[in-house]
Structures are given as C-alpha cells and as structure tokens.
Amino acid sequence: MPPQTALVTKLRAVDASDLDAAAAAHRFDRPVGGAGRAPGRDGRIRPRWRRRYTRWVVVLDLLAALGAAYLANRWRQVPLAVILSVPPVAVFAFTLGRTYEHRFLGHGSEEYRRLVGSGTVLLALTATTAAAVDSGVMRTLTLVAVPVAVAGSLLAHLLARWVLHDLRRSGLCHQRAVAIGSERSIAELVRTVRRDPTGGLKVVGACVSRADSERIEGVPVLGTPADVLGAMAEQAADTVVLTAWSDVSQEDLRRLSWDLEGTGVQIMVAPRLTEVAAPRMHVRNVGGMPLLTVEEPEFTGLRRVAKACLDYSGAAAGTVVLLPVFLLIGLAVRLSSPGPVLFRQRRIGKDGRPFSMHKFRSMYADAEERLSQVLELNESDGVMFKIREDPRITPVGRVIRRYSLDELPQLLDVLLGRMSLVGPRPPLEQEVARYEEDTRRRLLVKPGITGLWQVSGRSDLTWEETVRLDLSYVENWSFGLDLSIIFRTIRAVLAREGAY
C-alpha cells in the first residue's frame, strides 16, 4: 500500500473516534475567573489524528533520508553504519528545528522554512566536518545525501499536506473550536473558516454576552463567555477563539489561560483585521502589552524583480514545452468551425491600462453578435457574465475550456509584459466601469493567467467572492504565494473544478 494511501486510511479511521476521546479528556468544571489549575500533562487533549499525522510525516522523512543515503552509496561506497545513521540524524535535525510541532505541521509555509533551515544547518555541519577530517564519505554525504534528503522531505511534506487538505475538505481532521465574541464577529469567523476548510478549524459552539438567536450561522449558542469551559466540555472542543469585539477582559483572558493550563487546549485571538496574511504581521511587546504590527503591501523593489523573473522564465519555458499542444489545439479549433484560431479581447491591465488578451477561440465566430440572445441566461450575481451551458461554445471549445487549455496563448501576453503568471482575474472594460473604489485595488498589479480565484472555484464563485480573493492576493502577494497558486492550479485544472 503506497504511503499516501496508508496515511489517508489511518487518519480516516482515527478521526471519527477523536470526538469521544476528547470529551473524555475534558475536566472543566469552573467558570472563567476561577482559581488557576496547576499545570500538568494529565488529561491533555491531543487529537489522535494529529498524533497519527505527525508519525506518518516522520516515517516519510525517514524513508526520504534512507533513499538519499542509498543514492549516496551508489555515488561512492559508504559504510552500512553511515547509511543507517542518515535517517535518524535527519529526523533529529528536523526535530531540533521544531518542524514537527503541531502549530507548524500542516499550516502555512513555516513548516517548509523550518525544514529547509534545519537541512541547511545539517549541510553546514557535514561540510565543515568533511573539510576538517578530509573524509571522502563526509564529502559524499555533503554533496549527495543531505541535499537529496532535504529535497525528499520537502516533497514528502507537500504530499502529506495535500492528503491532509483533502481530508479536511471531507470534514475530517479539524480542531474543534468554541468562539467567544459578538454575534457579528462570530458569524464572520464561521463564514471565514468555512470558506477555507483546509485551515483545519471548525467552530462547534459560540459564547455570546447578548444573543438574539440560538444559533449563529448554524453554530449553537452555548451561553455567555463565563460558560466557555462548560461549552468546551459539551462540544469536546480543543480550541478557544476570542473574536474581535469580544467582551472578555484582559483579566478574564489571563484567568482563562490559567484554567486551561496543562489541558492541551489552544487559545486563539482573532484580530479585527481580515484578509491580511501572516507574513505581513508581527507582534511587538510594549510595556508587557503585545501589539500586532501590520506591514504595508509591497509592489516594488526586489520582490517585483523576483516576480518578473518568475513570469518571464515560466512563460518562456511553458511556451517551448507546450508548443506541440499549441499546434494541436490550433489545428482542432481551425477544423472544428470557421473563424480565426485565436480570439482577442480587450481587457484592463495594471493601473487601468487596456490591452488585448489572447485565447484559443472556443466559441463560434459570431458569438459577439449572438450575445444579446443569451443575456437573459446569465447565471452571475454580479457584473460578470457567465452561463454554464452557453450555446455559443463549439464542441472543441467545450473540451479546451474544461481543462483551461483555451488560456494557453496568454503565455504570450506574459512575455509581452501585459500579464503575469499569477494575479487577479483580467477584467473587461464594462466590469471596471462598475467597480467600487475598493474594487479598483485589483488594478494595482498585473492580471494573471491564474490566481486565487482560479484555484478556489473559478466559475462557481460569486462576484463578491472573486473580488475578495483578488483583493486578498493584491494585499498579501509573495513569491511563495505565487508558487503555491501555480501548484494548486495544476490540481484544479486536472480536477476540472469550476470549469465550464
């Protein structure tokens, strides 16, 4: 059984039983503000899926390191004892780098940074040792074993993360959270975590000072903030989230943290800021008070140069590699219906400048003239126009749209400097004319062939969701985010998510 299949099976098996185990582990019987509990490990809540996931990631790292040691042995004869020592040494280095801590494992990019950082330290140590003792074996480890082990572990962690995200989309492997705050802030929190189930958080209860209903976005109201411990026991929760506009005072929050000491329960505080990525935020301590500092978005300097390098190199490589596909699609379009192979459309680019965007023609040549006949079929709830079964699409067009192959000529637009590989959706002139002031921030960067909208549902998204995702990209752009979106795009295209 492949490692990823075994991982899915094990996590599915243990997740269903976690609820009862967590409920049995809770021993909360005091309201907020009660006497502090002495820290201890008795009754600590550790969801079994999390422990199992960590173990499987460690196993994958061991296998990656063992494979790296085997390759090193093929490169140069290495003693068996050295080969067998590489896996535990690699895992020990990753452990020292805190790669396996649950706050990093399966969340964000910090897991990968710590993995690479630990591998870099290990590489430096082996290189120093090789230079000091003039050992051929150590040089082989430096040149082959350590780099391959780190690369293999990165691939293993990406694979494990992909499996974990798929399980979370199925409703498994979540932290169960009780939220404290106002109805408005809790409703916003619930909507946010539901939009991104891969974040691993599920709100199962709410504690509100003044509630006008028994449920908030389907989440039961279990009492006031003073009832949070009982609410957590009732819902077998392992996380408390204090949302914006919470009525919990600093003193109550401190006492709550005391009450939860030694239980393994995690306390999260949601700031009033939304759509701000973690790399733009850091905590600064002033007089014992933690202040959340938010850096402004950056669209210039080395970051812009790095993005341009990714765009031009990626577009050039993609054009060369996919040239046979270009020719085949062009021939199919030409033979399927009269008209040009490429379709040009006026779109609005960076800073509101218009440009001609290219696609493979997927509609009949008279599609624009027939637009008035299908306007009443529009399924969009905003300024965009989209129809799931558009009668103007040709049979070949339906196939290439399903796999987003009609957008391949936009690689030429990237090479011409009009577009980026990743960015907001390129809007039509009539759409921009209806933009509100906030929405115009989408025009601060080049539009992209793909983007957050492409990997989050594409045509299935509402207009408001598309705008929110595009603005989130503009506010939080990073080189790592672009790479992540490119990899997610491949998966979304193969799965045909939201394509029509």
Contacts in CASP RR format, 6 or more apart in sequence:
PFRMAT RR
TARGET T0000
AUTHOR 0000-0000-0000
METHOD contacts of the structure
MODEL  1
MPPQTALVTKLRAVDASDLDAAAAAHRFDRPVGGAGRAPGRDGRIRPRWR
RRYTRWVVVLDLLAALGAAYLANRWRQVPLAVILSVPPVAVFAFTLGRTY
EHRFLGHGSEEYRRLVGSGTVLLALTATTAAAVDSGVMRTLTLVAVPVAV
AGSLLAHLLARWVLHDLRRSGLCHQRAVAIGSERSIAELVRTVRRDPTGG
LKVVGACVSRADSERIEGVPVLGTPADVLGAMAEQAADTVVLTAWSDVSQ
EDLRRLSWDLEGTGVQIMVAPRLTEVAAPRMHVRNVGGMPLLTVEEPEFT
GLRRVAKACLDYSGAAAGTVVLLPVFLLIGLAVRLSSPGPVLFRQRRIGK
DGRPFSMHKFRSMYADAEERLSQVLELNESDGVMFKIREDPRITPVGRVI
RRYSLDELPQLLDVLLGRMSLVGPRPPLEQEVARYEEDTRRRLLVKPGIT
GLWQVSGRSDLTWEETVRLDLSYVENWSFGLDLSIIFRTIRAVLAREGAY
1 9 0 8 1.000
3 56 0 8 1.000
3 59 0 8 1.000
3 60 0 8 1.000
3 63 0 8 1.000
3 159 0 8 1.000
4 159 0 8 1.000
4 160 0 8 1.000
4 163 0 8 1.000
6 56 0 8 1.000
7 53 0 8 1.000
7 56 0 8 1.000
7 160 0 8 1.000
7 163 0 8 1.000
8 163 0 8 1.000
8 166 0 8 1.000
8 167 0 8 1.000
10 52 0 8 1.000
10 56 0 8 1.000
11 49 0 8 1.000
11 52 0 8 1.000
11 53 0 8 1.000
11 163 0 8 1.000
11 164 0 8 1.000
11 167 0 8 1.000
11 172 0 8 1.000
11 173 0 8 1.000
12 167 0 8 1.000
12 172 0 8 1.000
14 48 0 8 1.000
14 49 0 8 1.000
14 52 0 8 1.000
15 48 0 8 1.000
15 49 0 8 1.000
15 167 0 8 1.000
15 172 0 8 1.000
15 173 0 8 1.000
17 48 0 8 1.000
18 47 0 8 1.000
18 48 0 8 1.000
18 49 0 8 1.000
19 176 0 8 1.000
19 236 0 8 1.000
20 236 0 8 1.000
21 47 0 8 1.000
21 48 0 8 1.000
22 45 0 8 1.000
22 47 0 8 1.000
22 176 0 8 1.000
22 236 0 8 1.000
22 237 0 8 1.000
22 238 0 8 1.000
23 233 0 8 1.000
23 236 0 8 1.000
25 43 0 8 1.000
25 44 0 8 1.000
25 45 0 8 1.000
25 263 0 8 1.000
26 45 0 8 1.000
26 232 0 8 1.000
26 233 0 8 1.000
26 236 0 8 1.000
26 263 0 8 1.000
27 43 0 8 1.000
27 233 0 8 1.000
27 263 0 8 1.000
28 229 0 8 1.000
28 230 0 8 1.000
28 232 0 8 1.000
28 233 0 8 1.000
28 259 0 8 1.000
28 263 0 8 1.000
29 229 0 8 1.000
29 230 0 8 1.000
29 233 0 8 1.000
30 229 0 8 1.000
30 259 0 8 1.000
31 226 0 8 1.000
31 227 0 8 1.000
31 229 0 8 1.000
32 225 0 8 1.000
32 226 0 8 1.000
32 228 0 8 1.000
32 229 0 8 1.000
32 248 0 8 1.000
32 252 0 8 1.000
32 255 0 8 1.000
32 256 0 8 1.000
32 259 0 8 1.000
33 252 0 8 1.000
33 255 0 8 1.000
33 256 0 8 1.000
33 259 0 8 1.000
34 255 0 8 1.000
34 259 0 8 1.000
36 255 0 8 1.000
36 258 0 8 1.000
36 259 0 8 1.000
36 261 0 8 1.000
37 258 0 8 1.000
37 259 0 8 1.000
37 260 0 8 1.000
37 261 0 8 1.000
37 262 0 8 1.000
37 263 0 8 1.000
38 261 0 8 1.000
39 261 0 8 1.000
39 262 0 8 1.000
40 261 0 8 1.000
40 262 0 8 1.000
41 262 0 8 1.000
43 262 0 8 1.000
43 263 0 8 1.000
44 262 0 8 1.000
44 263 0 8 1.000
44 264 0 8 1.000
45 238 0 8 1.000
45 263 0 8 1.000
45 264 0 8 1.000
45 265 0 8 1.000
46 264 0 8 1.000
47 175 0 8 1.000
47 238 0 8 1.000
49 172 0 8 1.000
49 173 0 8 1.000
50 102 0 8 1.000
50 173 0 8 1.000
53 105 0 8 1.000
53 106 0 8 1.000
53 160 0 8 1.000
53 164 0 8 1.000
53 173 0 8 1.000
54 100 0 8 1.000
54 102 0 8 1.000
54 105 0 8 1.000
56 160 0 8 1.000
57 100 0 8 1.000
57 105 0 8 1.000
57 156 0 8 1.000
57 157 0 8 1.000
57 160 0 8 1.000
58 91 0 8 1.000
58 100 0 8 1.000
60 153 0 8 1.000
60 156 0 8 1.000
60 157 0 8 1.000
60 159 0 8 1.000
60 160 0 8 1.000
61 87 0 8 1.000
61 90 0 8 1.000
61 91 0 8 1.000
61 94 0 8 1.000
61 153 0 8 1.000
61 156 0 8 1.000
61 157 0 8 1.000
62 87 0 8 1.000
62 88 0 8 1.000
62 90 0 8 1.000
62 91 0 8 1.000
63 87 0 8 1.000
63 156 0 8 1.000
64 90 0 8 1.000
64 149 0 8 1.000
64 152 0 8 1.000
64 153 0 8 1.000
64 155 0 8 1.000
64 156 0 8 1.000
65 86 0 8 1.000
65 87 0 8 1.000
65 89 0 8 1.000
65 90 0 8 1.000
65 91 0 8 1.000
65 145 0 8 1.000
65 149 0 8 1.000
65 153 0 8 1.000
66 83 0 8 1.000
66 86 0 8 1.000
66 87 0 8 1.000
67 148 0 8 1.000
67 149 0 8 1.000
68 86 0 8 1.000
68 90 0 8 1.000
68 144 0 8 1.000
68 145 0 8 1.000
68 146 0 8 1.000
68 147 0 8 1.000
68 148 0 8 1.000
68 149 0 8 1.000
68 152 0 8 1.000
69 78 0 8 1.000
69 82 0 8 1.000
69 83 0 8 1.000
69 84 0 8 1.000
69 86 0 8 1.000
69 87 0 8 1.000
69 145 0 8 1.000
69 149 0 8 1.000
70 83 0 8 1.000
71 144 0 8 1.000
71 145 0 8 1.000
71 148 0 8 1.000
72 78 0 8 1.000
72 83 0 8 1.000
72 86 0 8 1.000
72 140 0 8 1.000
72 141 0 8 1.000
72 144 0 8 1.000
72 145 0 8 1.000
72 148 0 8 1.000
73 83 0 8 1.000
75 140 0 8 1.000
75 143 0 8 1.000
75 144 0 8 1.000
76 136 0 8 1.000
76 137 0 8 1.000
76 140 0 8 1.000
78 137 0 8 1.000
78 140 0 8 1.000
78 141 0 8 1.000
79 137 0 8 1.000
82 137 0 8 1.000
82 141 0 8 1.000
86 141 0 8 1.000
86 145 0 8 1.000
86 149 0 8 1.000
89 122 0 8 1.000
90 119 0 8 1.000
90 122 0 8 1.000
90 146 0 8 1.000
90 149 0 8 1.000
90 150 0 8 1.000
90 153 0 8 1.000
93 118 0 8 1.000
93 119 0 8 1.000
93 121 0 8 1.000
93 122 0 8 1.000
94 100 0 8 1.000
94 114 0 8 1.000
94 115 0 8 1.000
94 118 0 8 1.000
94 119 0 8 1.000
94 153 0 8 1.000
96 118 0 8 1.000
97 114 0 8 1.000
97 117 0 8 1.000
97 118 0 8 1.000
98 104 0 8 1.000
98 114 0 8 1.000
99 105 0 8 1.000
99 111 0 8 1.000
99 114 0 8 1.000
99 115 0 8 1.000
99 118 0 8 1.000
104 110 0 8 1.000
104 111 0 8 1.000
104 114 0 8 1.000
105 111 0 8 1.000
106 160 0 8 1.000
106 161 0 8 1.000
106 164 0 8 1.000
107 199 0 8 1.000
108 278 0 8 1.000
109 480 0 8 1.000
109 484 0 8 1.000
111 157 0 8 1.000
111 161 0 8 1.000
112 154 0 8 1.000
112 157 0 8 1.000
115 150 0 8 1.000
115 153 0 8 1.000
115 154 0 8 1.000
115 157 0 8 1.000
116 150 0 8 1.000
116 154 0 8 1.000
119 146 0 8 1.000
119 149 0 8 1.000
119 150 0 8 1.000
122 146 0 8 1.000
122 150 0 8 1.000
123 142 0 8 1.000
123 146 0 8 1.000
123 147 0 8 1.000
123 150 0 8 1.000
126 138 0 8 1.000
126 141 0 8 1.000
126 142 0 8 1.000
126 146 0 8 1.000
127 142 0 8 1.000
129 135 0 8 1.000
129 138 0 8 1.000
130 136 0 8 1.000
130 138 0 8 1.000
130 139 0 8 1.000
130 141 0 8 1.000
130 142 0 8 1.000
162 491 0 8 1.000
164 173 0 8 1.000
164 198 0 8 1.000
165 198 0 8 1.000
167 173 0 8 1.000
168 174 0 8 1.000
168 197 0 8 1.000
168 198 0 8 1.000
168 199 0 8 1.000
168 200 0 8 1.000
169 197 0 8 1.000
169 198 0 8 1.000
171 197 0 8 1.000
171 202 0 8 1.000
173 200 0 8 1.000
174 197 0 8 1.000
174 200 0 8 1.000
174 201 0 8 1.000
174 202 0 8 1.000
175 200 0 8 1.000
175 201 0 8 1.000
175 202 0 8 1.000
175 238 0 8 1.000
175 239 0 8 1.000
175 266 0 8 1.000
176 202 0 8 1.000
176 204 0 8 1.000
176 235 0 8 1.000
176 236 0 8 1.000
176 237 0 8 1.000
176 238 0 8 1.000
176 239 0 8 1.000
177 201 0 8 1.000
177 202 0 8 1.000
177 203 0 8 1.000
177 204 0 8 1.000
177 205 0 8 1.000
177 237 0 8 1.000
177 238 0 8 1.000
177 239 0 8 1.000
177 240 0 8 1.000
177 241 0 8 1.000
177 268 0 8 1.000
178 203 0 8 1.000
178 204 0 8 1.000
178 205 0 8 1.000
178 206 0 8 1.000
178 207 0 8 1.000
178 222 0 8 1.000
178 228 0 8 1.000
178 231 0 8 1.000
178 232 0 8 1.000
178 235 0 8 1.000
178 237 0 8 1.000
178 239 0 8 1.000
178 240 0 8 1.000
178 241 0 8 1.000
179 186 0 8 1.000
179 189 0 8 1.000
179 190 0 8 1.000
179 203 0 8 1.000
179 205 0 8 1.000
179 206 0 8 1.000
179 207 0 8 1.000
179 219 0 8 1.000
179 240 0 8 1.000
179 241 0 8 1.000
179 242 0 8 1.000
179 243 0 8 1.000
180 206 0 8 1.000
180 207 0 8 1.000
180 208 0 8 1.000
180 225 0 8 1.000
180 228 0 8 1.000
180 240 0 8 1.000
180 241 0 8 1.000
180 242 0 8 1.000
180 243 0 8 1.000
180 246 0 8 1.000
180 248 0 8 1.000
181 206 0 8 1.000
181 207 0 8 1.000
181 208 0 8 1.000
181 209 0 8 1.000
181 225 0 8 1.000
181 242 0 8 1.000
181 243 0 8 1.000
181 244 0 8 1.000
181 245 0 8 1.000
181 246 0 8 1.000
181 247 0 8 1.000
181 248 0 8 1.000
182 208 0 8 1.000
182 209 0 8 1.000
182 243 0 8 1.000
182 244 0 8 1.000
182 245 0 8 1.000
182 246 0 8 1.000
182 247 0 8 1.000
183 208 0 8 1.000
183 210 0 8 1.000
183 211 0 8 1.000
183 212 0 8 1.000
183 213 0 8 1.000
183 216 0 8 1.000
184 245 0 8 1.000
185 243 0 8 1.000
185 244 0 8 1.000
185 245 0 8 1.000
185 246 0 8 1.000
185 270 0 8 1.000
186 203 0 8 1.000
186 206 0 8 1.000
186 208 0 8 1.000
186 216 0 8 1.000
186 217 0 8 1.000
186 219 0 8 1.000
186 243 0 8 1.000
187 216 0 8 1.000
187 217 0 8 1.000
188 243 0 8 1.000
188 274 0 8 1.000
189 203 0 8 1.000
189 241 0 8 1.000
189 243 0 8 1.000
189 270 0 8 1.000
190 203 0 8 1.000
190 216 0 8 1.000
190 217 0 8 1.000
190 218 0 8 1.000
190 219 0 8 1.000
191 217 0 8 1.000
192 274 0 8 1.000
193 199 0 8 1.000
193 200 0 8 1.000
193 201 0 8 1.000
193 202 0 8 1.000
193 203 0 8 1.000
194 217 0 8 1.000
195 465 0 8 1.000
201 239 0 8 1.000
201 241 0 8 1.000
203 219 0 8 1.000
203 241 0 8 1.000
204 219 0 8 1.000
204 235 0 8 1.000
204 237 0 8 1.000
205 219 0 8 1.000
205 220 0 8 1.000
205 221 0 8 1.000
205 222 0 8 1.000
205 231 0 8 1.000
205 235 0 8 1.000
205 237 0 8 1.000
206 216 0 8 1.000
206 219 0 8 1.000
206 220 0 8 1.000
206 221 0 8 1.000
206 222 0 8 1.000
206 223 0 8 1.000
207 221 0 8 1.000
207 222 0 8 1.000
207 223 0 8 1.000
207 224 0 8 1.000
207 225 0 8 1.000
207 226 0 8 1.000
207 227 0 8 1.000
207 228 0 8 1.000
207 231 0 8 1.000
208 216 0 8 1.000
208 221 0 8 1.000
208 223 0 8 1.000
208 224 0 8 1.000
208 225 0 8 1.000
209 224 0 8 1.000
209 225 0 8 1.000
209 247 0 8 1.000
211 221 0 8 1.000
211 223 0 8 1.000
213 221 0 8 1.000
214 220 0 8 1.000
214 221 0 8 1.000
215 221 0 8 1.000
222 230 0 8 1.000
222 231 0 8 1.000
222 234 0 8 1.000
222 235 0 8 1.000
223 231 0 8 1.000
225 246 0 8 1.000
225 247 0 8 1.000
225 248 0 8 1.000
225 252 0 8 1.000
228 240 0 8 1.000
228 256 0 8 1.000
229 259 0 8 1.000
231 237 0 8 1.000
232 240 0 8 1.000
232 265 0 8 1.000
237 265 0 8 1.000
238 264 0 8 1.000
238 265 0 8 1.000
238 266 0 8 1.000
239 265 0 8 1.000
239 266 0 8 1.000
239 267 0 8 1.000
239 268 0 8 1.000
240 256 0 8 1.000
240 260 0 8 1.000
240 265 0 8 1.000
240 266 0 8 1.000
240 267 0 8 1.000
240 268 0 8 1.000
241 268 0 8 1.000
241 269 0 8 1.000
241 270 0 8 1.000
242 248 0 8 1.000
242 253 0 8 1.000
242 267 0 8 1.000
242 268 0 8 1.000
242 269 0 8 1.000
242 270 0 8 1.000
243 270 0 8 1.000
244 270 0 8 1.000
244 271 0 8 1.000
244 272 0 8 1.000
245 272 0 8 1.000
248 256 0 8 1.000
253 267 0 8 1.000
256 267 0 8 1.000
257 267 0 8 1.000
260 267 0 8 1.000
271 292 0 8 1.000
273 281 0 8 1.000
273 292 0 8 1.000
273 294 0 8 1.000
275 468 0 8 1.000
275 471 0 8 1.000
275 472 0 8 1.000
275 475 0 8 1.000
275 476 0 8 1.000
276 294 0 8 1.000
276 475 0 8 1.000
276 476 0 8 1.000
277 472 0 8 1.000
277 475 0 8 1.000
277 476 0 8 1.000
277 478 0 8 1.000
277 481 0 8 1.000
279 476 0 8 1.000
279 478 0 8 1.000
280 294 0 8 1.000
280 295 0 8 1.000
280 297 0 8 1.000
280 475 0 8 1.000
280 476 0 8 1.000
281 292 0 8 1.000
281 293 0 8 1.000
281 294 0 8 1.000
281 295 0 8 1.000
282 292 0 8 1.000
282 293 0 8 1.000
282 295 0 8 1.000
283 290 0 8 1.000
283 291 0 8 1.000
283 292 0 8 1.000
283 293 0 8 1.000
284 290 0 8 1.000
284 291 0 8 1.000
284 293 0 8 1.000
285 291 0 8 1.000
297 474 0 8 1.000
297 475 0 8 1.000
297 476 0 8 1.000
297 477 0 8 1.000
298 477 0 8 1.000
299 444 0 8 1.000
299 445 0 8 1.000
299 477 0 8 1.000
303 477 0 8 1.000
303 478 0 8 1.000
303 479 0 8 1.000
306 479 0 8 1.000
307 420 0 8 1.000
307 477 0 8 1.000
307 479 0 8 1.000
307 482 0 8 1.000
310 421 0 8 1.000
310 479 0 8 1.000
310 482 0 8 1.000
310 483 0 8 1.000
311 414 0 8 1.000
311 417 0 8 1.000
311 420 0 8 1.000
311 421 0 8 1.000
312 414 0 8 1.000
312 415 0 8 1.000
314 414 0 8 1.000
314 421 0 8 1.000
315 411 0 8 1.000
315 412 0 8 1.000
315 414 0 8 1.000
315 415 0 8 1.000
315 421 0 8 1.000
316 415 0 8 1.000
318 411 0 8 1.000
319 326 0 8 1.000
319 411 0 8 1.000
319 412 0 8 1.000
319 415 0 8 1.000
322 408 0 8 1.000
322 411 0 8 1.000
325 405 0 8 1.000
325 408 0 8 1.000
326 408 0 8 1.000
326 409 0 8 1.000
329 360 0 8 1.000
329 400 0 8 1.000
329 405 0 8 1.000
329 408 0 8 1.000
330 341 0 8 1.000
330 360 0 8 1.000
332 396 0 8 1.000
332 400 0 8 1.000
333 341 0 8 1.000
333 360 0 8 1.000
333 361 0 8 1.000
333 362 0 8 1.000
333 394 0 8 1.000
333 396 0 8 1.000
333 397 0 8 1.000
333 400 0 8 1.000
334 341 0 8 1.000
336 394 0 8 1.000
336 395 0 8 1.000
336 396 0 8 1.000
336 397 0 8 1.000
337 364 0 8 1.000
337 365 0 8 1.000
337 394 0 8 1.000
337 396 0 8 1.000
338 365 0 8 1.000
339 361 0 8 1.000
339 365 0 8 1.000
340 361 0 8 1.000
340 365 0 8 1.000
341 360 0 8 1.000
341 361 0 8 1.000
342 358 0 8 1.000
342 359 0 8 1.000
342 360 0 8 1.000
342 361 0 8 1.000
342 409 0 8 1.000
343 358 0 8 1.000
343 359 0 8 1.000
343 360 0 8 1.000
343 361 0 8 1.000
343 362 0 8 1.000
343 363 0 8 1.000
344 356 0 8 1.000
344 357 0 8 1.000
344 358 0 8 1.000
345 356 0 8 1.000
345 357 0 8 1.000
345 359 0 8 1.000
345 428 0 8 1.000
346 354 0 8 1.000
346 355 0 8 1.000
346 356 0 8 1.000
346 357 0 8 1.000
346 428 0 8 1.000
346 429 0 8 1.000
347 354 0 8 1.000
347 355 0 8 1.000
347 356 0 8 1.000
347 357 0 8 1.000
347 426 0 8 1.000
347 427 0 8 1.000
347 428 0 8 1.000
347 429 0 8 1.000
347 447 0 8 1.000
348 354 0 8 1.000
348 355 0 8 1.000
348 426 0 8 1.000
348 427 0 8 1.000
348 428 0 8 1.000
348 429 0 8 1.000
348 431 0 8 1.000
348 432 0 8 1.000
348 443 0 8 1.000
348 447 0 8 1.000
349 355 0 8 1.000
349 418 0 8 1.000
349 419 0 8 1.000
349 426 0 8 1.000
349 427 0 8 1.000
349 443 0 8 1.000
349 446 0 8 1.000
349 447 0 8 1.000
350 443 0 8 1.000
350 444 0 8 1.000
350 445 0 8 1.000
350 446 0 8 1.000
350 447 0 8 1.000
351 443 0 8 1.000
351 444 0 8 1.000
352 432 0 8 1.000
352 443 0 8 1.000
354 429 0 8 1.000
355 413 0 8 1.000
355 418 0 8 1.000
355 419 0 8 1.000
357 410 0 8 1.000
357 413 0 8 1.000
357 418 0 8 1.000
357 419 0 8 1.000
357 426 0 8 1.000
358 409 0 8 1.000
358 410 0 8 1.000
358 412 0 8 1.000
358 413 0 8 1.000
359 406 0 8 1.000
359 407 0 8 1.000
359 409 0 8 1.000
359 410 0 8 1.000
360 397 0 8 1.000
360 400 0 8 1.000
360 405 0 8 1.000
360 406 0 8 1.000
360 407 0 8 1.000
360 408 0 8 1.000
360 409 0 8 1.000
361 394 0 8 1.000
361 397 0 8 1.000
361 406 0 8 1.000
362 393 0 8 1.000
362 394 0 8 1.000
362 396 0 8 1.000
362 397 0 8 1.000
362 398 0 8 1.000
362 400 0 8 1.000
362 401 0 8 1.000
362 406 0 8 1.000
363 390 0 8 1.000
363 392 0 8 1.000
363 393 0 8 1.000
363 394 0 8 1.000
363 397 0 8 1.000
364 370 0 8 1.000
364 392 0 8 1.000
364 394 0 8 1.000
367 392 0 8 1.000
370 392 0 8 1.000
374 387 0 8 1.000
374 390 0 8 1.000
374 391 0 8 1.000
374 392 0 8 1.000
375 385 0 8 1.000
377 387 0 8 1.000
377 390 0 8 1.000
378 385 0 8 1.000
378 386 0 8 1.000
378 387 0 8 1.000
379 386 0 8 1.000
379 387 0 8 1.000
379 388 0 8 1.000
380 386 0 8 1.000
380 462 0 8 1.000
380 463 0 8 1.000
381 462 0 8 1.000
381 463 0 8 1.000
381 464 0 8 1.000
382 462 0 8 1.000
382 463 0 8 1.000
382 464 0 8 1.000
383 430 0 8 1.000
383 431 0 8 1.000
383 434 0 8 1.000
383 463 0 8 1.000
384 431 0 8 1.000
384 463 0 8 1.000
384 466 0 8 1.000
386 459 0 8 1.000
388 459 0 8 1.000
388 500 0 8 1.000
389 500 0 8 1.000
393 401 0 8 1.000
397 406 0 8 1.000
399 405 0 8 1.000
400 406 0 8 1.000
401 499 0 8 1.000
401 500 0 8 1.000
402 496 0 8 1.000
402 499 0 8 1.000
402 500 0 8 1.000
403 493 0 8 1.000
403 494 0 8 1.000
403 496 0 8 1.000
403 499 0 8 1.000
404 454 0 8 1.000
404 493 0 8 1.000
404 499 0 8 1.000
407 449 0 8 1.000
410 419 0 8 1.000
410 448 0 8 1.000
410 449 0 8 1.000
411 449 0 8 1.000
413 419 0 8 1.000
414 420 0 8 1.000
414 421 0 8 1.000
414 448 0 8 1.000
414 449 0 8 1.000
417 446 0 8 1.000
418 446 0 8 1.000
419 426 0 8 1.000
419 446 0 8 1.000
419 447 0 8 1.000
419 448 0 8 1.000
419 449 0 8 1.000
420 445 0 8 1.000
420 446 0 8 1.000
420 447 0 8 1.000
420 448 0 8 1.000
420 449 0 8 1.000
421 448 0 8 1.000
421 449 0 8 1.000
421 450 0 8 1.000
421 482 0 8 1.000
421 486 0 8 1.000
422 448 0 8 1.000
422 449 0 8 1.000
422 450 0 8 1.000
422 451 0 8 1.000
422 473 0 8 1.000
422 481 0 8 1.000
422 482 0 8 1.000
422 485 0 8 1.000
422 486 0 8 1.000
423 445 0 8 1.000
423 446 0 8 1.000
423 447 0 8 1.000
423 448 0 8 1.000
423 450 0 8 1.000
423 451 0 8 1.000
423 470 0 8 1.000
423 473 0 8 1.000
424 442 0 8 1.000
424 445 0 8 1.000
424 447 0 8 1.000
424 448 0 8 1.000
424 451 0 8 1.000
424 453 0 8 1.000
424 470 0 8 1.000
424 473 0 8 1.000
424 474 0 8 1.000
425 442 0 8 1.000
425 447 0 8 1.000
425 448 0 8 1.000
425 451 0 8 1.000
425 453 0 8 1.000
425 454 0 8 1.000
425 466 0 8 1.000
425 470 0 8 1.000
426 447 0 8 1.000
426 448 0 8 1.000
427 435 0 8 1.000
427 442 0 8 1.000
427 447 0 8 1.000
432 440 0 8 1.000
432 443 0 8 1.000
435 442 0 8 1.000
438 471 0 8 1.000
439 467 0 8 1.000
439 471 0 8 1.000
441 471 0 8 1.000
441 474 0 8 1.000
441 475 0 8 1.000
442 467 0 8 1.000
442 470 0 8 1.000
442 471 0 8 1.000
442 474 0 8 1.000
444 474 0 8 1.000
445 473 0 8 1.000
445 474 0 8 1.000
445 477 0 8 1.000
450 485 0 8 1.000
450 486 0 8 1.000
450 489 0 8 1.000
451 469 0 8 1.000
451 470 0 8 1.000
451 473 0 8 1.000
451 485 0 8 1.000
451 489 0 8 1.000
452 469 0 8 1.000
452 470 0 8 1.000
452 472 0 8 1.000
452 473 0 8 1.000
452 485 0 8 1.000
453 461 0 8 1.000
453 465 0 8 1.000
453 466 0 8 1.000
453 469 0 8 1.000
453 470 0 8 1.000
454 485 0 8 1.000
454 489 0 8 1.000
454 492 0 8 1.000
455 485 0 8 1.000
455 488 0 8 1.000
455 489 0 8 1.000
455 491 0 8 1.000
455 492 0 8 1.000
456 465 0 8 1.000
456 469 0 8 1.000
457 492 0 8 1.000
457 497 0 8 1.000
457 498 0 8 1.000
458 492 0 8 1.000
458 497 0 8 1.000
458 498 0 8 1.000
458 499 0 8 1.000
459 498 0 8 1.000
459 499 0 8 1.000
459 500 0 8 1.000
460 497 0 8 1.000
460 498 0 8 1.000
461 469 0 8 1.000
473 481 0 8 1.000
493 499 0 8 1.000
END
